[in-house]
Amino acid sequence: MPGLPHLRAMQAFEAVGRCGSVRRAAEDLGVSSGAISQQVRRIEEHLGVALLERRGRQLELTSWGRVYHAEVSKGFAQLAHAGEALARARNSRGFVISSLTTVTNKWLGPRLFEWTAENPGAPVRLVGTEIEPDLTRDNVDFRLYFDDSPPHGQYAELFTDCVLPACAPSLLEGRKLQRPEEVYDYPLLQISWMESFAAHQVPGWAEWAAQCGVAPPPDPGGSALSFALSSSAIDAAVAGRGFVLGQLAMIGEELASGRLVAPFDLRMPLSVPYGLAWDRASLEKPMGRALRDWLVAQGRRQAALCAR
């Protein structure tokens, strides 16, 4: 079968299948019913199969027609998306970056002040969400994800974070801990991750103790305060409410400022890395590639800190 059918004929057939009749397809495309019928016959002759059949006074798709229409519809949807992607790339200078809520608040947000200060002509809007976006259809340019098998076509691994016990200096009241097990003398703040991350290892106190060769906590779950977001647990630790198994990347500013201290540098790596994904059309925006490279560089810098 040489070549493809005429695009206008494919468009007419797609409209018939989508609208349910030749008349409605003609109205949708702004042509006559006769023109639609002629184009459908043209594509049937090209393919050598009947795509429509008459059932009483109604025309319906044949079994071949249903198969062909399903694929043709995908093609026209992709063509429509291509136009939208091009328009977005040409007409917008701003960027939308999506990431997990804690990553937005504790890691990505503070760093982006540097980018926006140096690149005022390329504004950024941050979206904190645990829902993974579809970068080809949603209005998102970049996604900072947490997964070892990301559902995205274009991506780069950034860093594998680790957790370690941290607390506010005021909680210790001047006491210098001698053994890691002494953190159990204080309230333990627990982080209960969402079900969407259940496949990944949750870094709880019992898991941390086993990984680092420390005696397990006497009551790893029952006595711990539990938080759904890591950022909330970190904030509670800063307020002196207890020890948190803080992700090093997420408590970096608190450690640097002295709002949190880590009495023991006993780190437990997370089971999967963080990475950056992007929509290919976003790289065609002004400063798109520069922002992607800057984000990757920030991630690689964090990877070096976590590896120390």
C-alpha positions as CSV (number, residue, x, y, z in Angstrom):
1,M,0.0,0.0,0.0
2,P,2.0,3.0,-1.2
3,G,2.2,6.2,0.9
4,L,-0.4,7.6,3.2
5,P,-4.0,8.5,2.4
6,H,-4.7,12.2,1.8
7,L,-4.7,14.1,5.1
8,R,-8.1,15.7,4.3
9,A,-9.6,12.3,3.7
10,M,-8.3,11.1,7.0
11,Q,-9.6,14.2,8.7
12,A,-13.1,13.6,7.2
13,F,-13.1,10.0,8.4
14,E,-11.9,10.9,11.9
15,A,-14.8,13.5,12.1
16,V,-17.4,10.9,11.0
17,G,-16.2,8.5,13.7
18,R,-16.0,11.2,16.4
19,C,-19.3,12.9,15.5
20,G,-21.3,9.8,14.7
21,S,-22.7,10.7,11.3
22,V,-21.7,12.2,8.0
23,R,-24.0,15.2,8.5
24,R,-22.6,16.1,11.9
25,A,-19.0,15.6,10.6
26,A,-19.8,18.0,7.7
27,E,-21.0,20.6,10.2
28,D,-18.0,20.1,12.4
29,L,-15.6,20.7,9.4
30,G,-17.7,23.3,7.7
31,V,-18.1,21.4,4.4
32,S,-21.0,19.6,2.6
33,S,-22.1,16.1,3.4
34,G,-21.2,15.1,-0.1
35,A,-17.7,16.2,0.4
36,I,-17.4,14.1,3.5
37,S,-18.7,11.0,1.7
38,Q,-16.4,11.6,-1.2
39,Q,-13.4,11.8,1.1
40,V,-14.4,8.7,3.0
41,R,-14.7,6.7,-0.3
42,R,-11.3,8.0,-1.3
43,I,-9.7,6.6,1.9
44,E,-11.6,3.3,1.5
45,E,-10.2,2.9,-2.0
46,H,-6.7,3.6,-0.8
47,L,-6.9,1.1,2.1
48,G,-8.9,-1.5,0.2
49,V,-11.4,-2.1,3.0
50,A,-14.8,-0.8,3.9
51,L,-14.7,1.6,6.9
52,L,-18.4,2.5,7.0
53,E,-21.5,0.3,6.6
54,R,-25.2,1.2,6.5
55,R,-27.5,-0.1,9.2
56,G,-31.0,1.0,8.2
57,R,-30.8,4.7,7.8
58,Q,-27.6,5.0,9.9
59,L,-23.9,4.7,8.9
60,E,-21.7,2.9,11.4
61,L,-18.0,2.0,11.5
62,T,-17.1,-1.5,10.4
63,S,-14.8,-3.6,12.5
64,W,-11.9,-2.3,10.3
65,G,-13.2,1.2,10.6
66,R,-13.1,1.0,14.4
67,V,-9.5,-0.2,14.4
68,Y,-8.5,2.5,11.9
69,H,-10.4,5.3,13.7
70,A,-8.8,4.5,17.0
71,E,-5.3,5.0,15.5
72,V,-6.2,8.0,13.4
73,S,-7.7,9.7,16.4
74,K,-4.4,9.4,18.3
75,G,-2.6,10.9,15.4
76,F,-4.9,14.0,15.2
77,A,-4.7,14.4,19.0
78,Q,-0.9,14.4,18.7
79,L,-1.0,16.9,15.9
80,A,-3.1,19.2,18.1
81,H,-0.7,18.8,21.0
82,A,2.2,19.7,18.7
83,G,0.6,23.0,17.9
84,E,0.0,23.7,21.6
85,A,3.5,22.8,22.5
86,L,4.9,25.1,19.9
87,A,2.7,28.0,20.9
88,R,3.7,27.5,24.5
89,A,7.4,27.4,23.6
90,R,7.2,30.5,21.4
91,N,4.9,32.7,23.5
92,S,5.9,32.1,27.1
93,R,9.0,33.2,28.9
94,G,8.0,31.9,32.2
95,F,8.5,28.4,33.6
96,V,6.4,26.1,35.8
97,I,8.4,23.7,38.0
98,S,6.6,20.9,39.9
99,S,8.1,19.0,42.8
100,L,7.1,17.2,46.0
101,T,5.8,19.6,48.7
102,T,8.8,19.1,51.0
103,V,11.3,19.4,48.2
104,T,9.7,22.7,47.1
105,N,9.7,24.2,50.6
106,K,13.0,22.9,51.9
107,W,15.3,22.4,48.9
108,L,14.2,23.8,45.6
109,G,12.5,27.0,46.7
110,P,15.5,28.5,48.6
111,R,17.8,27.7,45.7
112,L,15.6,29.3,43.0
113,F,16.0,32.7,44.6
114,E,19.5,32.6,43.2
115,W,18.2,31.8,39.7
116,T,15.5,34.4,39.7
117,A,17.9,37.1,40.9
118,E,20.3,36.4,38.1
119,N,17.6,35.8,35.4
120,P,14.7,38.3,36.1
121,G,13.5,37.8,32.5
122,A,12.8,34.1,33.1
123,P,10.3,34.0,36.0
124,V,9.5,30.7,37.7
125,R,6.3,29.4,39.3
126,L,6.7,26.6,41.8
127,V,4.0,24.0,42.3
128,G,4.3,21.6,45.3
129,T,2.4,18.4,44.8
130,E,2.7,14.7,45.3
131,I,0.8,14.0,42.1
132,E,3.0,13.2,39.1
133,P,2.1,15.5,36.2
134,D,2.0,14.6,32.5
135,L,4.6,16.9,31.1
136,T,3.4,16.5,27.5
137,R,-0.2,17.7,28.4
138,D,-0.1,19.5,31.8
139,N,1.1,23.1,32.0
140,V,4.4,22.0,33.6
141,D,7.9,22.5,32.2
142,F,10.0,20.7,34.7
143,R,9.3,18.1,37.4
144,L,11.5,17.2,40.3
145,Y,10.5,13.5,41.0
146,F,11.4,10.8,43.5
147,D,11.5,7.5,41.7
148,D,14.0,5.0,40.1
149,S,11.6,4.4,37.2
150,P,10.2,7.9,36.3
151,P,7.2,8.0,34.0
152,H,8.8,10.6,31.8
153,G,10.6,10.6,28.5
154,Q,13.3,13.1,29.2
155,Y,15.0,13.1,32.6
156,A,18.3,13.1,34.5
157,E,19.1,11.6,37.9
158,L,20.2,14.2,40.4
159,F,21.0,12.8,43.8
160,T,20.2,10.1,46.3
161,D,19.4,11.7,49.7
162,C,20.0,10.2,53.1
163,V,18.5,10.6,56.6
164,L,20.1,11.2,59.9
165,P,18.9,12.2,63.4
166,A,18.7,15.9,64.0
167,C,17.1,18.1,66.7
168,A,17.1,21.7,67.9
169,P,20.0,22.6,70.2
170,S,17.5,23.7,72.9
171,L,16.2,20.1,73.1
172,L,19.5,18.8,74.4
173,E,19.8,21.6,77.1
174,G,23.6,21.5,76.9
175,R,23.8,17.7,77.2
176,K,26.4,16.1,74.9
177,L,25.2,12.7,73.7
178,Q,27.8,9.9,73.9
179,R,26.0,7.1,72.2
180,P,23.5,7.1,69.3
181,E,21.0,5.1,71.4
182,E,20.7,8.2,73.6
183,V,18.5,9.9,71.1
184,Y,15.8,7.5,72.3
185,D,15.7,9.5,75.5
186,Y,13.9,12.2,73.6
187,P,10.6,12.3,71.6
188,L,11.0,10.7,68.2
189,L,9.2,12.4,65.3
190,Q,7.9,9.9,62.8
191,I,7.2,10.6,59.1
192,S,4.5,8.4,57.5
193,W,4.9,8.7,53.7
194,M,2.0,8.6,51.3
195,E,0.7,5.3,49.9
196,S,2.0,6.4,46.4
197,F,5.6,5.9,47.8
198,A,4.8,2.6,49.6
199,A,7.0,0.7,47.1
200,H,10.0,2.6,48.3
201,Q,11.7,2.0,51.7
202,V,10.3,4.3,54.3
203,P,13.2,5.6,56.5
204,G,11.8,5.0,60.0
205,W,13.7,4.8,63.2
206,A,13.9,1.0,63.3
207,E,15.2,0.9,59.7
208,W,17.8,3.6,60.5
209,A,19.0,1.7,63.5
210,A,19.4,-1.5,61.6
211,Q,21.2,0.2,58.7
212,C,23.6,2.0,61.0
213,G,24.3,-0.8,63.5
214,V,22.5,0.9,66.4
215,A,20.3,-0.8,68.9
216,P,16.6,-0.5,67.9
217,P,14.3,2.0,69.6
218,P,12.3,0.5,72.5
219,D,9.0,1.6,70.9
220,P,9.7,2.6,67.3
221,G,6.1,3.4,66.3
222,G,3.8,3.7,69.3
223,S,5.5,6.6,71.1
224,A,6.4,8.6,68.0
225,L,4.6,11.7,66.8
226,S,3.7,11.1,63.2
227,F,3.6,13.6,60.3
228,A,2.4,13.2,56.7
229,L,4.9,15.7,55.3
230,S,8.7,15.6,56.0
231,S,8.7,19.4,56.1
232,S,6.2,19.4,59.0
233,A,8.3,17.0,60.9
234,I,11.4,19.2,60.3
235,D,9.6,22.3,61.5
236,A,8.5,20.4,64.6
237,A,12.1,19.5,65.3
238,V,13.3,23.1,64.8
239,A,10.6,24.0,67.4
240,G,12.3,21.7,69.9
241,R,9.6,19.0,69.8
242,G,11.9,16.0,69.3
243,F,14.4,14.2,67.1
244,V,13.6,13.9,63.4
245,L,15.1,11.6,60.8
246,G,15.8,14.5,58.5
247,Q,16.8,14.2,54.9
248,L,20.2,15.8,54.6
249,A,19.1,17.8,51.5
250,M,16.0,19.1,53.2
251,I,17.6,20.2,56.5
252,G,20.8,21.7,55.0
253,E,19.8,25.3,55.7
254,E,18.7,24.4,59.3
255,L,22.0,22.7,60.0
256,A,24.0,25.5,58.4
257,S,22.2,28.1,60.5
258,G,22.4,26.1,63.7
259,R,18.6,25.8,64.1
260,L,19.2,22.0,64.0
261,V,22.2,19.9,65.1
262,A,23.1,16.3,64.2
263,P,24.9,14.8,67.2
264,F,25.9,11.7,65.1
265,D,26.7,11.6,61.4
266,L,25.0,8.2,60.9
267,R,23.4,8.3,57.5
268,M,20.8,6.0,56.0
269,P,20.6,6.4,52.2
270,L,17.1,6.5,50.7
271,S,16.1,3.6,48.4
272,V,15.6,5.7,45.3
273,P,17.0,8.9,43.9
274,Y,15.6,12.3,43.1
275,G,15.7,13.3,39.5
276,L,14.6,16.1,37.1
277,A,12.3,15.5,34.1
278,W,11.3,18.0,31.5
279,D,9.1,18.5,28.5
280,R,11.1,18.8,25.3
281,A,9.1,21.8,24.2
282,S,10.1,23.7,27.3
283,L,13.8,23.6,26.2
284,E,12.8,25.7,23.2
285,K,11.6,28.5,25.4
286,P,14.1,31.4,25.9
287,M,16.4,30.2,28.8
288,G,14.8,26.8,28.8
289,R,18.0,24.9,28.4
290,A,19.9,27.2,30.7
291,L,17.3,26.5,33.5
292,R,17.5,22.8,32.9
293,D,21.3,22.8,33.1
294,W,21.2,25.0,36.2
295,L,18.8,22.6,38.0
296,V,20.9,19.6,37.1
297,A,24.0,21.4,38.4
298,Q,22.2,22.0,41.7
299,G,21.3,18.4,42.0
300,R,24.8,17.2,41.2
301,R,26.1,19.6,43.9
302,Q,23.7,18.1,46.4
303,A,24.8,14.6,45.4
304,A,28.4,15.5,46.4
305,L,27.2,16.7,49.8
306,C,25.2,13.6,50.4
307,A,28.2,11.4,49.5
308,R,30.5,13.0,52.0
